[in-house]
Each structure stands twice: as C-alpha cells, then as structure tokens.
C-alpha cells in the first residue's frame, strides 16, 4: 500500500462498532482488527461504545491488545442528545487521528461513524453489514426511520462489506448504494479448535449428558428473534420421535428466566441444558458434545454458529433467513427450511437422529466447505485487498 496522510508509509484504518458484546459481529470485527494490525503497512485501531449487561464483553481482549478507545456517548438506544455528543466525539477523534479509512460496523456506530467520518474529511469510508438494521421484524415507524438513516449514511459510503450476499440484495432493494460498491467477505474465526474438538467426557458428565443421549445444540443469545420459542414449541414432537434427545442451549441474555420457565412448563425440564454465557474460546468444547446444531433465527446476517458447527463436522438445521442459506444447504450440509416450519424441523431432526451415516456425510462436506472460506487469514487478506482497491479507486460515495 502507498503512503498516506500520516507520512509514515502506513495506511491508518479505524474501525467503529457500537458495543463489544460476545457476539458474531463483534468477534468478527475484533478478529479483523487484530489480524489487520499485524499486516505490514497498516495501522489499525478500534472505537466502541460502552459494553455491559448479560451478553458478555470482548473489551478486555481489545484493551489488552492496545487497540481500543471507548466513547461513552456511543450507545445502542436512540437518544438524540447523547447521539449528537457521540457524533461530535467521533468527528474530533477522526480529525485528530487522521485515518485514511474509517470502517464502521452495526447500526448506531454505522450511521454516526460514517457521518462523522465524512464531516472530518476522512478519504475513504467503508461500512460492514453483519445483519439488517431494517426490515419486517420491526414496526412500521422504526423500519422507516432506520431505512432512512441507512440511506442517508449510504450517500457518504464508498464501499460496503457484507457477510452474506443476502445483505447486499436487501440493501440494494432498499435503494442503498450500487452493486459495484458491495463485496462479500465471510466471517473468519480460528477453525483449528473446532476441527479438533471431540466429545469431552468430563464436560458431558458435568452437564448430565449420557453416552446414549442425542444432543441438539443451539448457540445464540437468549433474546427475541433467535428462535428459541420455535424450538420449545417443537420439543414435545421431537421427544416423541427421538426419546433420548437433550437440548444444549449455549448463550445468555434477558430472556433466560423466561425460557427456563418454558422448559419447566414442558414437563421435561431435565431435557434442556442452559449452560449460560461461554467464552468464545470455549464454544468448541460444547460443539464437540453436539450431534447437530439448529439455528432458528429470524434476523441474522450469517450466524457464526453455523460454520462453527460445520467446522466440527456437525450437520446444521436452519431457517432460510438472511444469509443462512449460503452455508446451510439441504442435502449438502444440513436442512434449510422456511421460518416457522415446525413439521419440517421435527422431520429434519428425526431424519438425522436415525441416520448416522447421513450426519457424517453432511458434516464432512460442511467441514471441507468451511475450511476453504472461514479462516481468519482469508478474512484479513480479503479485507486488506479491499482497502487497497478502495484507496486506489476514485471516491464512490454520493
């Protein structure tokens, strides 16, 4: 890369995200920042709003790496006065740091960060779309407000990075950007621990999982639109067809007590194992206990849980929502079905539970497919190549 505004021969890139909870978008962003920082010719840092609550925090990792600046006014809820202060803080930060590229992520940081970067005169502005910030999952007023905000911010954006082609189609359909402004870069993670993970007898025993149990895993925040209610609705029918089933729920969130109550109401609460928040480095151990993974979210760019399960050669069942179909392919890596298809969910689970050779075939195919596309090295190389193209091309915003 050619020398830029700091005169050192380095390209300065600042990433901005609303919060650093333990989640796919945040893990992907942090992996990008840490990986890009080690590439020659790049200086990379990260701005985030404050992180708190039951969903965990990646702030300690970012702080220990020396890349993090926290702006207290950058918060997730819409608060006009606080948002204005956050915008001003970002403008000041960009003018002082003089990045060549600002790369934003998530809804609030994506809008405020891009507008602030344009105000500060940042040469190139990139936005990462990890999931839709507008759509039928929210009310008409909120949908209109977020769509308008994305269009507004889109006018000052040079390029968009999407984790799935589904995001590109949704944003283009909403009149945001041009097709040539979009690049798909799959989320990257350390594949090795997932590829090597096997059934841990000690962990299984601590959770009360028997050798004869058929374990259905779900990795997601315990919150709305993640599909837990659909799994609980299907559980009685699944139990009738797979009597030795256990449901392993990895994650925490504000719906935990509500979902634990649902487990008790089923009459077989011992079949549901709530393991709570698991550090990202430990997720592979729990995937190693699973026979398959279900992902029933109705709003998700492309859940990392899907390629993580496939990296461990476990087949997946998912709703055809956003980018899930780009990884979960019926007859190849698992079963993809329409949201709310309870009968299809039960049938898919029963089919996989009764056919070990099918599970192994789908899992092995998925493992090979993911190994080519979801490495951190590929993520970093693809992003670095994108930055180089964006810097060499004329500004595309407007």
C-alpha positions in Angstrom: 0.0 0.0 0.0 1.2 3.5 -0.7 2.0 6.0 2.0 -1.0 8.1 3.1 -1.7 11.2 5.1 0.5 10.4 8.2 3.6 10.4 6.0 5.0 7.2 7.6 4.3 4.9 4.7 1.4 3.3 6.7 -2.3 3.3 5.9 -4.3 4.2 9.0 -7.6 2.3 9.5 -10.1 3.0 12.3 -12.9 0.5 12.9 -16.0 1.7 14.8 -18.6 -0.5 16.4 -21.5 0.2 18.8 -20.5 -2.3 21.5 -18.2 -5.3 22.1 -20.6 -7.9 23.5 -19.8 -11.6 22.9 -21.5 -12.0 19.5 -20.7 -12.8 15.9 -20.4 -9.3 14.6 -18.2 -8.2 17.4 -15.9 -11.3 17.3 -15.6 -10.9 13.6 -14.7 -7.2 13.9 -12.1 -7.8 16.6 -10.6 -10.6 14.6 -10.3 -8.2 11.7 -8.7 -5.5 13.8 -6.1 -7.8 15.4 -5.3 -9.6 12.2 -5.0 -6.4 10.1 -2.8 -4.8 12.7 -0.2 -7.4 12.0 -0.1 -6.8 8.3 2.8 -4.7 7.1 1.9 -1.1 6.1 -1.3 -0.9 8.2 -2.0 0.8 11.5 -5.4 -0.2 12.8 -7.4 0.8 15.9 -10.9 0.3 17.2 -13.6 2.6 18.7 -16.5 1.2 20.6 -19.3 2.4 22.8 -19.5 1.0 26.3 -20.3 -2.7 26.8 -22.4 -4.0 29.7 -25.1 -6.5 30.5 -25.6 -10.3 30.5 -24.3 -10.8 27.0 -20.6 -10.7 28.0 -17.8 -8.4 26.8 -14.9 -8.6 24.5 -13.5 -5.3 25.8 -10.7 -6.9 27.9 -9.3 -8.6 24.8 -9.3 -5.4 22.8 -7.9 -3.4 25.7 -5.1 -5.9 26.3 -4.2 -5.6 22.6 -3.9 -1.9 23.0 -6.3 -1.1 20.1 -9.5 0.1 21.9 -10.9 3.6 22.5 -14.3 3.7 24.3 -16.7 6.6 23.6 -19.3 6.6 26.4 -21.8 8.5 24.3 -21.9 5.9 21.6 -24.8 3.8 22.9 -27.3 1.4 21.2 -30.6 3.1 22.0 -31.8 6.1 20.0 -31.1 9.1 22.3 -30.9 12.3 20.2 -28.8 14.4 22.6 -26.4 11.6 23.5 -26.2 10.6 19.8 -25.2 14.2 19.0 -22.5 14.2 21.6 -21.3 10.8 20.3 -21.2 12.2 16.7 -19.1 15.2 17.9 -16.7 13.0 19.8 -16.2 10.8 16.7 -15.5 13.9 14.5 -12.9 15.1 17.0 -11.3 11.7 17.1 -11.1 11.4 13.3 -9.7 14.8 12.9 -7.0 14.1 15.5 -6.2 10.6 14.3 -6.5 11.4 10.6 -7.3 7.8 9.4 -7.2 7.0 5.7 -10.1 4.7 6.1 -13.0 4.5 8.6 -14.6 1.1 8.6 -17.9 1.1 10.6 -20.0 -1.8 11.9 -23.5 -2.2 13.4 -26.5 0.1 13.2 -25.8 3.1 15.5 -22.0 3.2 15.0 -22.6 2.6 11.3 -24.7 5.7 10.9 -22.9 8.1 13.3 -19.5 6.8 12.4 -19.9 7.3 8.7 -21.5 10.8 9.0 -18.7 11.8 11.4 -16.0 10.5 9.1 -17.5 12.4 6.2 -17.6 15.6 8.3 -14.0 15.1 9.4 -12.8 14.7 5.8 -11.8 11.0 6.0 -10.7 10.0 2.5 -12.5 6.6 2.3 -15.5 5.3 4.3 -16.3 1.6 4.4 -19.3 0.0 6.2 -19.6 -3.6 7.3 -23.1 -5.1 7.2 -23.3 -8.0 9.7 -27.1 -8.1 9.8 -30.1 -6.0 8.6 -30.9 -2.8 10.6 -34.3 -2.5 8.9 -36.9 -5.0 7.8 -40.3 -6.5 8.6 -39.0 -7.7 12.1 -39.8 -4.2 13.5 -42.7 -1.8 13.4 -43.5 0.5 10.5 -42.3 3.7 12.2 -39.0 2.1 13.3 -38.5 0.4 10.0 -38.9 3.7 8.2 -36.6 5.6 10.5 -33.8 3.0 10.2 -34.2 2.7 6.4 -33.9 6.4 6.1 -30.9 6.6 8.3 -29.2 3.9 6.3 -29.9 5.6 3.0 -28.6 8.9 4.4 -25.4 7.3 5.7 -25.1 5.3 2.4 -24.6 8.5 0.5 -21.2 9.1 2.2 -20.1 5.4 2.0 -17.5 4.4 -0.6 -17.9 0.6 -0.1 -20.0 -1.9 1.8 -18.7 -5.2 3.2 -21.4 -7.9 3.7 -21.0 -11.2 5.5 -23.6 -12.7 3.1 -24.9 -11.9 -0.3 -28.4 -11.7 1.2 -27.4 -8.4 2.9 -26.3 -7.0 -0.5 -29.7 -7.9 -2.0 -31.7 -6.4 0.9 -29.7 -3.1 0.9 -29.8 -2.7 -2.9 -33.6 -3.3 -2.9 -33.9 -0.5 -0.3 -32.0 1.9 -2.6 -28.8 1.9 -0.7 -25.6 2.0 -2.8 -24.8 0.4 -6.2 -24.0 -3.2 -6.9 -20.3 -2.4 -7.6 -20.0 -0.9 -4.1 -20.6 -4.3 -2.4 -18.1 -7.1 -1.5 -18.9 -10.3 0.4 -16.3 -11.3 2.9 -17.3 -14.3 5.1 -16.7 -14.0 8.8 -13.4 -15.6 9.9 -12.6 -17.5 13.1 -10.0 -19.9 14.4 -11.0 -23.1 12.8 -8.5 -25.4 14.5 -10.2 -25.7 17.9 -13.5 -26.6 16.2 -11.8 -29.1 13.8 -10.1 -30.8 16.7 -12.9 -30.8 19.2 -14.2 -34.2 20.3 -16.6 -35.3 22.9 -15.2 -34.3 26.3 -16.4 -37.0 28.8 -15.7 -34.7 31.8 -17.8 -31.8 30.4 -20.6 -34.2 29.3 -20.7 -35.7 32.8 -20.8 -32.3 34.4 -23.8 -31.4 32.3 -25.5 -34.8 32.9 -25.2 -35.8 29.3 -25.1 -39.6 28.9 -23.3 -41.5 26.1 -26.6 -42.6 24.7 -28.1 -39.1 24.5 -28.8 -37.4 21.2 -27.7 -33.8 21.7 -29.3 -31.0 19.7 -27.3 -27.8 20.2 -28.3 -24.1 19.8 -25.8 -21.3 20.1 -27.5 -17.9 20.4 -28.3 -15.0 22.7 -31.3 -15.8 24.8 -33.4 -13.0 23.3 -36.1 -12.3 20.8 -35.9 -13.4 17.1 -33.3 -16.1 17.9 -35.9 -18.8 17.5 -35.8 -20.4 21.0 -39.6 -20.3 21.2 -39.9 -22.3 18.0 -37.5 -24.9 19.4 -39.6 -25.2 22.6 -42.8 -25.5 20.6 -41.3 -28.4 18.6 -39.7 -30.1 21.6 -42.6 -32.4 22.5 -42.9 -33.7 19.0 -39.1 -34.1 18.7 -39.1 -36.0 22.0 -41.8 -38.4 20.8 -39.7 -39.3 17.8 -36.2 -39.1 19.4 -36.8 -40.2 23.0 -33.1 -39.8 24.0 -32.9 -36.2 22.9 -31.2 -33.5 25.0 -31.3 -29.8 24.1 -28.0 -28.0 24.8 -28.5 -24.2 24.9 -25.3 -22.1 24.8 -25.7 -18.4 25.5 -27.2 -16.0 27.9 -29.4 -12.9 27.7 -32.5 -11.1 29.1 -34.8 -14.0 28.1 -33.1 -16.6 30.2 -35.6 -16.7 33.1 -38.5 -16.7 30.6 -37.0 -19.6 28.6 -36.2 -21.6 31.8 -39.8 -21.2 32.8 -40.8 -22.6 29.4 -38.5 -25.6 29.9 -40.3 -26.3 33.2 -43.7 -25.9 31.6 -42.9 -28.6 29.0 -43.0 -31.3 31.8 -39.5 -32.5 31.0 -37.2 -29.6 32.1 -34.2 -32.0 32.5 -34.0 -32.3 28.7 -33.0 -28.6 28.4 -29.5 -27.7 29.5 -28.8 -24.0 29.9 -25.0 -23.6 30.0 -25.1 -19.8 30.0 -22.5 -17.4 28.5 -19.5 -19.3 27.3 -16.2 -17.6 26.4 -15.6 -17.7 22.6 -12.5 -19.9 23.2 -14.7 -22.5 25.0 -17.5 -22.7 22.5 -15.8 -25.5 20.6 -15.9 -27.8 23.6 -19.7 -27.6 23.7 -20.0 -28.0 19.9 -18.0 -31.2 20.4 -20.9 -32.6 22.5 -23.5 -31.9 19.9 -24.8 -34.3 17.3 -26.3 -31.5 15.3 -26.9 -27.7 15.6 -30.2 -25.9 15.0 -30.3 -22.2 14.2 -33.8 -20.8 14.0 -33.1 -17.0 14.0 -35.4 -14.8 12.0 -32.9 -11.9 11.8 -29.3 -12.6 11.3 -26.7 -11.7 8.7 -24.9 -15.0 8.8 -24.6 -16.6 12.2 -21.1 -17.8 13.1 -22.7 -20.8 14.9 -23.4 -22.4 11.5 -19.8 -22.5 10.2 -18.6 -23.3 13.7 -20.7 -26.4 13.9 -19.8 -27.4 10.3 -16.1 -26.9 11.2 -16.6 -29.7 13.7 -18.3 -31.8 11.0 -21.7 -31.4 12.6 -24.7 -31.0 10.3 -26.9 -28.0 10.7 -30.6 -27.2 10.5 -31.6 -23.6 9.9 -34.4 -21.3 8.9 -34.0 -19.7 5.4 -33.4 -16.3 6.9 -30.9 -13.7 5.5 -27.6 -15.5 4.8 -28.2 -18.8 6.5 -28.9 -20.5 3.1 -25.4 -19.6 1.9 -24.0 -22.1 4.5 -26.9 -24.4 5.4 -27.8 -26.2 2.1 -30.3 -29.0 2.1 -28.7 -32.3 1.2 -25.2 -30.9 1.3 -24.5 -29.5 4.8 -27.9 -29.9 6.5 -31.5 -28.9 6.1 -32.8 -25.5 5.3 -36.5 -24.7 5.8 -38.9 -21.8 5.9 -39.3 -19.9 9.2 -42.0 -21.4 11.4 -42.0 -24.8 9.6 -42.4 -26.9 12.8 -43.2 -30.1 11.0 -40.1 -29.7 8.8 -38.0 -29.0 11.9 -39.2 -32.2 13.6 -38.8 -34.3 10.5 -35.3 -33.0 9.9 -34.2 -33.7 13.4 -35.7 -37.2 13.3 -34.1 -38.0 10.0 -30.6 -37.0 11.2 -31.1 -38.7 14.6 -32.0 -42.0 12.8 -29.2 -41.9 10.2 -25.6 -41.6 11.5 -24.2 -42.1 8.0 -26.2 -39.1 6.8 -25.0 -37.0 9.7 -21.4 -37.9 8.9 -21.7 -37.2 5.2 -23.3 -33.8 5.6 -20.9 -32.9 8.4 -17.8 -33.9 6.4 -18.9 -32.0 3.4 -19.7 -28.9 5.5 -16.3 -29.1 7.3 -14.4 -29.2 3.9 -16.5 -26.3 2.6 -16.0 -24.1 5.7 -12.2 -24.8 5.8 -11.8 -23.0 2.4 -13.8 -19.9 3.3 -14.0 -19.0 7.0 -10.3 -18.7 8.1 -9.1 -15.6 9.9 -6.3 -15.4 7.4 -8.7 -15.3 4.4 -10.8 -12.7 6.2 -7.8 -10.5 6.8 -6.3 -10.9 3.3 -9.7 -10.1 1.7 -10.2 -7.0 3.8 -6.6 -5.8 3.1 -7.2 -6.3 -0.6 -10.4 -4.4 -0.4 -8.8 -1.5 1.3 -6.1 -1.3 -1.4 -8.8 -1.3 -4.1 -10.8 1.4 -2.3 -7.8 3.6 -1.8 -6.7 3.3 -5.4 -10.1 4.0 -6.9 -11.8 7.4 -7.0 -14.3 8.1 -4.2 -17.5 6.2 -4.8 -19.8 8.0 -2.4 -22.6 10.2 -3.3 
